[in-house]
Amino acid sequence: MNRELCLLRHGKADRNLATDDFDRPLKKRGKSAAQHIGEGLHHLHIMPDWIVSSPAKRALTTANIVHKALAVEDLNVVQDQRLYQEGFESLKTVLSECPIDARRILLVGHNPDLEDLLIFLVGAAHLPDIDKLLPTAGLARLKMPDDWSQLHAGCAKLLSITYPKLLPEEDTE
């Protein structure tokens, strides 16, 4: 069975509000980028079987916008506290607990954890030599091994890294 992992960093959040980090909302640009990523996934028929999001406001809003754009019935956004500032090892644990029959999983979270997981799974030598692998609303797609609980260094293959600004505009007519 071919398995795929999609790592999506939350959209651009507002840093200027007097709220704690967990409650920071998305900026208008962040909402637009999340919508664009969701529409891009829908257009390319890249539909997750399982979506797990950090419960932080900016990540959960991103996940919900993408979920709505995908328009997949019987698919919910599962919140997991371990996707918020607990390190990439926690992300591996979350993946190991995903349904065994899930072919494509979408994790919505934060840096540095998402980038650390990406580097661990693919290996730095097999990634683009750029400063930020996953800027806000960046999406990495990985070909994964057959067992979500058996993830070791270098076990995945990078399929693509997508940024909202590089996706084609949807035809609205």
Contacts in CASP RR format, 6 or more apart in sequence:
PFRMAT RR
TARGET T0000
AUTHOR 0000-0000-0000
METHOD contacts of the structure
MODEL  1
MNRELCLLRHGKADRNLATDDFDRPLKKRGKSAAQHIGEGLHHLHIMPDW
IVSSPAKRALTTANIVHKALAVEDLNVVQDQRLYQEGFESLKTVLSECPI
DARRILLVGHNPDLEDLLIFLVGAAHLPDIDKLLPTAGLARLKMPDDWSQ
LHAGCAKLLSITYPKLLPEEDTE
1 103 0 8 1.000
1 146 0 8 1.000
2 103 0 8 1.000
2 143 0 8 1.000
3 102 0 8 1.000
3 103 0 8 1.000
3 104 0 8 1.000
3 105 0 8 1.000
3 143 0 8 1.000
3 144 0 8 1.000
3 145 0 8 1.000
3 146 0 8 1.000
3 148 0 8 1.000
4 46 0 8 1.000
4 103 0 8 1.000
4 104 0 8 1.000
4 105 0 8 1.000
4 141 0 8 1.000
4 142 0 8 1.000
4 143 0 8 1.000
4 144 0 8 1.000
4 159 0 8 1.000
5 95 0 8 1.000
5 104 0 8 1.000
5 105 0 8 1.000
5 107 0 8 1.000
5 121 0 8 1.000
5 141 0 8 1.000
5 142 0 8 1.000
5 144 0 8 1.000
5 156 0 8 1.000
6 41 0 8 1.000
6 46 0 8 1.000
6 48 0 8 1.000
6 104 0 8 1.000
6 105 0 8 1.000
6 106 0 8 1.000
6 107 0 8 1.000
6 139 0 8 1.000
6 140 0 8 1.000
6 141 0 8 1.000
6 142 0 8 1.000
7 107 0 8 1.000
7 109 0 8 1.000
7 114 0 8 1.000
7 117 0 8 1.000
7 118 0 8 1.000
7 134 0 8 1.000
7 139 0 8 1.000
7 140 0 8 1.000
7 142 0 8 1.000
8 37 0 8 1.000
8 62 0 8 1.000
8 63 0 8 1.000
8 66 0 8 1.000
8 106 0 8 1.000
8 107 0 8 1.000
8 108 0 8 1.000
8 109 0 8 1.000
8 114 0 8 1.000
8 137 0 8 1.000
8 138 0 8 1.000
8 139 0 8 1.000
9 108 0 8 1.000
9 109 0 8 1.000
9 110 0 8 1.000
9 111 0 8 1.000
9 114 0 8 1.000
9 134 0 8 1.000
9 135 0 8 1.000
9 136 0 8 1.000
9 137 0 8 1.000
9 138 0 8 1.000
9 139 0 8 1.000
10 26 0 8 1.000
10 34 0 8 1.000
10 54 0 8 1.000
10 56 0 8 1.000
10 58 0 8 1.000
10 59 0 8 1.000
10 61 0 8 1.000
10 62 0 8 1.000
10 108 0 8 1.000
10 109 0 8 1.000
10 110 0 8 1.000
10 136 0 8 1.000
10 137 0 8 1.000
11 26 0 8 1.000
11 29 0 8 1.000
11 30 0 8 1.000
11 31 0 8 1.000
11 33 0 8 1.000
11 34 0 8 1.000
11 58 0 8 1.000
11 62 0 8 1.000
11 136 0 8 1.000
11 137 0 8 1.000
12 26 0 8 1.000
12 27 0 8 1.000
12 29 0 8 1.000
12 30 0 8 1.000
12 33 0 8 1.000
12 136 0 8 1.000
12 137 0 8 1.000
13 24 0 8 1.000
13 25 0 8 1.000
13 26 0 8 1.000
13 27 0 8 1.000
13 30 0 8 1.000
13 58 0 8 1.000
13 136 0 8 1.000
14 24 0 8 1.000
14 25 0 8 1.000
14 26 0 8 1.000
14 27 0 8 1.000
15 24 0 8 1.000
17 24 0 8 1.000
17 25 0 8 1.000
19 25 0 8 1.000
21 56 0 8 1.000
22 55 0 8 1.000
22 56 0 8 1.000
22 57 0 8 1.000
22 84 0 8 1.000
23 56 0 8 1.000
23 57 0 8 1.000
24 56 0 8 1.000
24 57 0 8 1.000
24 58 0 8 1.000
25 57 0 8 1.000
25 58 0 8 1.000
25 61 0 8 1.000
26 34 0 8 1.000
26 57 0 8 1.000
26 58 0 8 1.000
26 61 0 8 1.000
26 62 0 8 1.000
30 62 0 8 1.000
30 136 0 8 1.000
30 137 0 8 1.000
31 61 0 8 1.000
31 65 0 8 1.000
32 164 0 8 1.000
33 136 0 8 1.000
33 137 0 8 1.000
33 164 0 8 1.000
33 165 0 8 1.000
34 61 0 8 1.000
34 62 0 8 1.000
34 65 0 8 1.000
34 66 0 8 1.000
34 137 0 8 1.000
34 164 0 8 1.000
35 65 0 8 1.000
35 66 0 8 1.000
35 69 0 8 1.000
36 137 0 8 1.000
36 164 0 8 1.000
36 167 0 8 1.000
37 66 0 8 1.000
37 69 0 8 1.000
37 137 0 8 1.000
37 138 0 8 1.000
37 139 0 8 1.000
37 162 0 8 1.000
37 164 0 8 1.000
37 167 0 8 1.000
38 65 0 8 1.000
38 66 0 8 1.000
38 69 0 8 1.000
38 70 0 8 1.000
39 69 0 8 1.000
39 167 0 8 1.000
39 170 0 8 1.000
40 46 0 8 1.000
40 69 0 8 1.000
40 167 0 8 1.000
40 170 0 8 1.000
41 47 0 8 1.000
41 66 0 8 1.000
41 69 0 8 1.000
41 70 0 8 1.000
41 139 0 8 1.000
42 69 0 8 1.000
42 70 0 8 1.000
42 71 0 8 1.000
43 168 0 8 1.000
43 170 0 8 1.000
46 104 0 8 1.000
46 141 0 8 1.000
47 70 0 8 1.000
47 72 0 8 1.000
47 75 0 8 1.000
47 104 0 8 1.000
48 70 0 8 1.000
48 72 0 8 1.000
48 75 0 8 1.000
48 102 0 8 1.000
48 104 0 8 1.000
48 105 0 8 1.000
48 106 0 8 1.000
49 75 0 8 1.000
49 99 0 8 1.000
49 101 0 8 1.000
49 102 0 8 1.000
49 103 0 8 1.000
49 104 0 8 1.000
49 105 0 8 1.000
50 75 0 8 1.000
50 78 0 8 1.000
50 98 0 8 1.000
50 99 0 8 1.000
50 102 0 8 1.000
50 104 0 8 1.000
50 105 0 8 1.000
50 106 0 8 1.000
51 63 0 8 1.000
51 66 0 8 1.000
51 67 0 8 1.000
51 75 0 8 1.000
51 76 0 8 1.000
51 77 0 8 1.000
51 78 0 8 1.000
51 105 0 8 1.000
51 106 0 8 1.000
51 108 0 8 1.000
52 77 0 8 1.000
52 78 0 8 1.000
52 79 0 8 1.000
52 80 0 8 1.000
52 83 0 8 1.000
52 94 0 8 1.000
52 98 0 8 1.000
52 105 0 8 1.000
52 106 0 8 1.000
52 107 0 8 1.000
52 108 0 8 1.000
53 59 0 8 1.000
53 60 0 8 1.000
53 62 0 8 1.000
53 63 0 8 1.000
53 77 0 8 1.000
53 78 0 8 1.000
53 79 0 8 1.000
53 80 0 8 1.000
53 83 0 8 1.000
53 107 0 8 1.000
53 108 0 8 1.000
53 109 0 8 1.000
54 60 0 8 1.000
54 79 0 8 1.000
54 80 0 8 1.000
54 81 0 8 1.000
54 83 0 8 1.000
54 84 0 8 1.000
54 108 0 8 1.000
54 109 0 8 1.000
54 110 0 8 1.000
55 79 0 8 1.000
55 80 0 8 1.000
55 81 0 8 1.000
55 83 0 8 1.000
55 84 0 8 1.000
56 84 0 8 1.000
56 109 0 8 1.000
56 110 0 8 1.000
59 83 0 8 1.000
59 84 0 8 1.000
59 108 0 8 1.000
59 109 0 8 1.000
59 110 0 8 1.000
60 77 0 8 1.000
60 79 0 8 1.000
60 108 0 8 1.000
62 108 0 8 1.000
62 109 0 8 1.000
62 137 0 8 1.000
63 77 0 8 1.000
63 106 0 8 1.000
63 108 0 8 1.000
64 77 0 8 1.000
66 106 0 8 1.000
66 108 0 8 1.000
67 75 0 8 1.000
67 76 0 8 1.000
67 77 0 8 1.000
77 108 0 8 1.000
80 94 0 8 1.000
82 90 0 8 1.000
82 91 0 8 1.000
82 93 0 8 1.000
82 94 0 8 1.000
83 90 0 8 1.000
83 91 0 8 1.000
83 94 0 8 1.000
83 107 0 8 1.000
83 108 0 8 1.000
83 109 0 8 1.000
83 110 0 8 1.000
83 113 0 8 1.000
84 109 0 8 1.000
84 110 0 8 1.000
85 110 0 8 1.000
85 113 0 8 1.000
86 113 0 8 1.000
87 112 0 8 1.000
87 113 0 8 1.000
87 116 0 8 1.000
88 113 0 8 1.000
88 114 0 8 1.000
88 116 0 8 1.000
88 117 0 8 1.000
88 120 0 8 1.000
90 113 0 8 1.000
91 107 0 8 1.000
91 113 0 8 1.000
91 114 0 8 1.000
91 117 0 8 1.000
92 117 0 8 1.000
92 120 0 8 1.000
92 151 0 8 1.000
94 107 0 8 1.000
95 105 0 8 1.000
95 107 0 8 1.000
95 148 0 8 1.000
95 149 0 8 1.000
95 151 0 8 1.000
96 148 0 8 1.000
96 149 0 8 1.000
96 151 0 8 1.000
98 105 0 8 1.000
98 148 0 8 1.000
100 148 0 8 1.000
102 148 0 8 1.000
105 148 0 8 1.000
107 114 0 8 1.000
111 132 0 8 1.000
111 134 0 8 1.000
114 134 0 8 1.000
114 140 0 8 1.000
115 132 0 8 1.000
115 133 0 8 1.000
115 134 0 8 1.000
118 127 0 8 1.000
118 133 0 8 1.000
118 134 0 8 1.000
118 140 0 8 1.000
118 142 0 8 1.000
118 158 0 8 1.000
119 127 0 8 1.000
119 133 0 8 1.000
120 153 0 8 1.000
120 154 0 8 1.000
121 142 0 8 1.000
121 144 0 8 1.000
121 151 0 8 1.000
121 153 0 8 1.000
121 154 0 8 1.000
121 155 0 8 1.000
121 156 0 8 1.000
122 142 0 8 1.000
122 154 0 8 1.000
122 156 0 8 1.000
122 157 0 8 1.000
122 158 0 8 1.000
123 153 0 8 1.000
123 154 0 8 1.000
126 154 0 8 1.000
126 157 0 8 1.000
126 158 0 8 1.000
127 133 0 8 1.000
127 158 0 8 1.000
128 161 0 8 1.000
133 140 0 8 1.000
133 161 0 8 1.000
134 140 0 8 1.000
134 161 0 8 1.000
135 163 0 8 1.000
137 163 0 8 1.000
137 164 0 8 1.000
138 161 0 8 1.000
138 162 0 8 1.000
138 163 0 8 1.000
138 164 0 8 1.000
139 161 0 8 1.000
139 162 0 8 1.000
139 163 0 8 1.000
140 158 0 8 1.000
140 160 0 8 1.000
140 161 0 8 1.000
140 162 0 8 1.000
141 158 0 8 1.000
141 159 0 8 1.000
141 160 0 8 1.000
141 161 0 8 1.000
141 162 0 8 1.000
142 156 0 8 1.000
142 157 0 8 1.000
142 158 0 8 1.000
142 159 0 8 1.000
143 156 0 8 1.000
143 157 0 8 1.000
143 159 0 8 1.000
144 151 0 8 1.000
144 155 0 8 1.000
144 156 0 8 1.000
145 151 0 8 1.000
145 155 0 8 1.000
145 156 0 8 1.000
END
